[in-house]
């Protein structure tokens, strides 16, 4: 049971070492670095080869010698704070005790980690560390997985000589909504404070006081409100920091665990799911090099609370005679659903069946539903995206870059996408590290300031709908009024001969996909351009790869290209491309949809035009919703089928890079809830067809067989790859988006509607730890516009679009471009999404002072 | 109590401009805050955080490291009475007890009239003058209880030594006025490429090799 990556790695190393004989060390060295002899170091009498610049503590660990430590963390800069890693080192001037976490290896270095002096140092340091430690292990959550406890047992003195009164503090104090701090237990290792300042950039906790009165604390009344605060709990080497959702929930030795991938967003952070008594009680970040480095965001980390919610659906629901949703048997519910589907299909109106959603699903669920919808029902009106992504065909043809390639030291990145801290939090941590530590040059094209703006070497503000003009200027060097000529010159100098990594996604919900695609297409002619598309929904990339998108088939292929791959496994494929979510909802609102299936989608609050979504759900003859909760959309359905959630089902998921990794089941789904693919298979049987899918592994293997991008990604292969496996990449030219001028109503202002991490979505509101953090929205104006309208921060403004007026409080921020007004999507209070005109490339609004908020 | 006054903000900007990294001005700015309010107020620390572009937690981290930054109001005169070994042997503890008795407060507290704060301090490096004390960081040596009583009387009455001791919080004022032109040639540390002047050159120096082994 380990607390963090450092210790996990150690265990692995120790296991490897056990498997080998002692004298193997020398040969092993030669094997590891055949080209570069490296730095020769003697550790405990054995010659080993270290990498130049490597820290002694790492070199020793890589060769099977674990040096105890508290403050050192492989993903943070060393500080030599705890002195636990003191070992005897001779660099030609005789043996002396030195902290191995602060000491880079040098040629000829002789190290003794187990000499009497080293052992005495470790023993002494532990005795000092324990002087003020309360030793309240029996009531401490960390007990059983505590580095201080473990290392005291392994390296420390058997008893204490300290008889004086220990230091006392109030136990524990909340330092944020989710994190508690027990200062008595703290050993002042500087891990949490370094994480906050150096990794997350939220230096909201800091050492205070001096000497034996030093403590970690926040500024009075400034809570540790970081999106990443949970990481400090995971890396705390004692029980000083604990997280509310896990406090007193379980004992480490009672936990069962399995590795999986977080599906809170599409970054794909590797996690350990830990459960006790068939309930998920904690996620811990797992350090994988290509993605999350052990970090998680709090929304992901504490997202498991939603799984345990009392509001989870446990029974299938259908309407009774009064029109109320009541629990029925699965047989009844599936019978009703199948009957509606059969009627629609048999009357020759398969295209009147539509499927929306699927980005919450595993790849296997998504494949099963594609096969059912496109191969058995025969409809291509299938869309996993809710109008807030990018065109699937366009995405399929983009040359791809991985997160590591985007973060490559010294590289150049153009960011044309959402604020990563709000939508893809751990990608923000990677970008921050890339810029701050690895000197990546970041050029941001953004319609409003983001968390990246202070990191960017250049930030180009544009008005929604005008991204393509800015992109064009960067490519051609002709400013053409879209961008300041001096800024343009410096951006073009930064780009030079490339290569350029371009991160592309939807910066805000009121700017159309086409506008962003046109900009991305223009940028694709920059030297060495490759793309990291950042669609935000959990497994939207996998769902699109599986063909849950109009005109697409598994393996990122078009209908024509994909047909041949499926000949032997599918009974049919659609003839012509179908409709996307917006058109489906329009059809449904006009009563032209017989059956609308929602795969974990909640368009009533998650689609840009909520009123259209509600009309559509009312207008469709039969609505079948597969969901974990009775969401606003599911509550309008005729048949509601409860489905298994994360950690309740196995399968694979695909992240923004196209990295496929294994999800593992840890607990049982509540009530009668079952996996989405089983529902598809069952409905197919009831329609007299057979999907031919009997287990998740078999589906994974079928995908590997029929989807060209997934060749070789079999169940066996993906389960044994902790880092996941990258899917194949596209070939052929990039599909050019329509080159029209941006469209939208005339209006004084253009509105931005951005996503925030803690919105009013079902998942957040079902997590007790996260729900209180949900944002309350406001409008944000530039100082110039504020002055012109005669409003200051805190005043009320009324914003009117073609969709109607919305009044709310206003803030003034000098980062806002004059002529734009910023608002937030799906938040309590002022929800800017009510103003979005999904027809145009941007939404024009008028703003006036006053109104009833 | 309060954020920095307009006048102090102007001084703050001038001080920040003296450093290549704004954060370096933290300590001088904390002195300004202490001078303004007699102690470092939370509002002032938040204001300083905004001025130098760090978080308030970082400011309070720096502030609390130094004993001489007070986070709560103190008296007009802070009496630091040394009870470390040299002073202790010559009656430092008795002196402290006398001061506590005389002013009716314990060490660490402030009199009701906000005139005096007593602090029990460690060695203040004036052992030759033991027992010694400081009033607002001005040294007074070889103090006996009678002399202490007299000093307290003078400070209360505004006579005698009161003339030579400025009120608490003005200690750093003199350090904050730089001659014209000083500091004009400062360079941002990231822009310095050559080795610092105190680095030993690589040429062999016979004299220094002896001690290394």
Interface residues (C-beta under 8 A of the other chain):
Chain A: X93 X94 X197 X202 X203 X204 X205 X206 X207 X208 X209 X210 X217 X218 X219 X220 X222
Chain B: X42 X45 X46 X54 X55 X56 X57 X58 X59 X60 X61 X64 X65 X66 X67 X212 X213
